[in-house]
Amino acid sequence: MNAPNHSPASRPAWKNPWVIGWVLIIVVIVSVNMVMIYLASSTSPGLVVEDYYERGRNYEKTVLTRQALEEKLFLQVEPPPEIRQGEPAKFHLTSTDSTGHPIPVDAVTLHAYRPSDCAYDFSTLMDKVRKGKATGVEPPLSGRYAAEVIFPLKGVWDIIIAAEREGVEHNVARRITVISE
């Protein structure tokens, strides 16, 4: 009796488990790369500052100026303990000197950036807080500012409060989470 010839050379290469394994690995790697390329080109780049080049040109001078002034000016942000989507949230900023006395600031702006979608970014001016109830008679407490904002979407937001004093902008950043209604 003649035994059937089952030598490895007679079997096609694509039926070999090693060849099938290597082909599957290559297909998976190429597929993952294609998905990554698609996601990188179709999603937001995450850039929220339009004038990034102009801001970066004098970076060293700006940093040195801010360091010198930050020794004299301390900014403290007080976000609300819980922030809900679609409901007003009040943010406070206190500006003091090294001894804790209030320091007036020329202008204070609250910037809210959504890292996942810059279409919902917004800014608002912060108002000076008056002592006690607002009667219109009392002088403003010069180092305290507040703004009431409504966040349209839940999720993570970056808050940057920019206080301008003597022509120099000082920033304080906080990351907050807005919960759903």
ChimeraX attribute file (.defattr): number of C-alpha atoms within 10 A of each C-alpha:
attribute: neighborCount
match mode: 1-to-1
recipient: residues
	/A:1	3
	/A:2	4
	/A:3	5
	/A:4	6
	/A:5	7
	/A:6	8
	/A:7	7
	/A:8	9
	/A:9	7
	/A:10	8
	/A:11	10
	/A:12	8
	/A:13	12
	/A:14	10
	/A:15	9
	/A:16	11
	/A:17	10
	/A:18	11
	/A:19	12
	/A:20	12
	/A:21	11
	/A:22	11
	/A:23	12
	/A:24	12
	/A:25	12
	/A:26	11
	/A:27	12
	/A:28	12
	/A:29	10
	/A:30	12
	/A:31	12
	/A:32	12
	/A:33	12
	/A:34	12
	/A:35	10
	/A:36	12
	/A:37	11
	/A:38	11
	/A:39	11
	/A:40	11
	/A:41	9
	/A:42	9
	/A:43	10
	/A:44	14
	/A:45	12
	/A:46	11
	/A:47	10
	/A:48	15
	/A:49	10
	/A:50	8
	/A:51	8
	/A:52	10
	/A:53	9
	/A:54	9
	/A:55	11
	/A:56	10
	/A:57	10
	/A:58	10
	/A:59	11
	/A:60	10
	/A:61	9
	/A:62	14
	/A:63	11
	/A:64	11
	/A:65	13
	/A:66	16
	/A:67	12
	/A:68	10
	/A:69	16
	/A:70	14
	/A:71	10
	/A:72	12
	/A:73	21
	/A:74	18
	/A:75	19
	/A:76	14
	/A:77	18
	/A:78	12
	/A:79	16
	/A:80	12
	/A:81	8
	/A:82	10
	/A:83	21
	/A:84	19
	/A:85	17
	/A:86	16
	/A:87	14
	/A:88	13
	/A:89	18
	/A:90	15
	/A:91	18
	/A:92	20
	/A:93	25
	/A:94	22
	/A:95	20
	/A:96	20
	/A:97	16
	/A:98	11
	/A:99	9
	/A:100	12
	/A:101	11
	/A:102	17
	/A:103	19
	/A:104	21
	/A:105	20
	/A:106	12
	/A:107	17
	/A:108	23
	/A:109	19
	/A:110	25
	/A:111	16
	/A:112	23
	/A:113	21
	/A:114	21
	/A:115	17
	/A:116	14
	/A:117	15
	/A:118	16
	/A:119	10
	/A:120	13
	/A:121	17
	/A:122	14
	/A:123	14
	/A:124	14
	/A:125	16
	/A:126	22
	/A:127	17
	/A:128	21
	/A:129	20
	/A:130	19
	/A:131	14
	/A:132	9
	/A:133	8
	/A:134	11
	/A:135	9
	/A:136	8
	/A:137	8
	/A:138	11
	/A:139	11
	/A:140	17
	/A:141	16
	/A:142	18
	/A:143	20
	/A:144	23
	/A:145	25
	/A:146	21
	/A:147	19
	/A:148	15
	/A:149	19
	/A:150	13
	/A:151	21
	/A:152	14
	/A:153	15
	/A:154	16
	/A:155	16
	/A:156	15
	/A:157	20
	/A:158	16
	/A:159	23
	/A:160	19
	/A:161	27
	/A:162	21
	/A:163	23
	/A:164	16
	/A:165	16
	/A:166	9
	/A:167	9
	/A:168	14
	/A:169	18
	/A:170	19
	/A:171	16
	/A:172	15
	/A:173	15
	/A:174	13
	/A:175	13
	/A:176	17
	/A:177	14
	/A:178	18
	/A:179	15
	/A:180	13
	/A:181	9
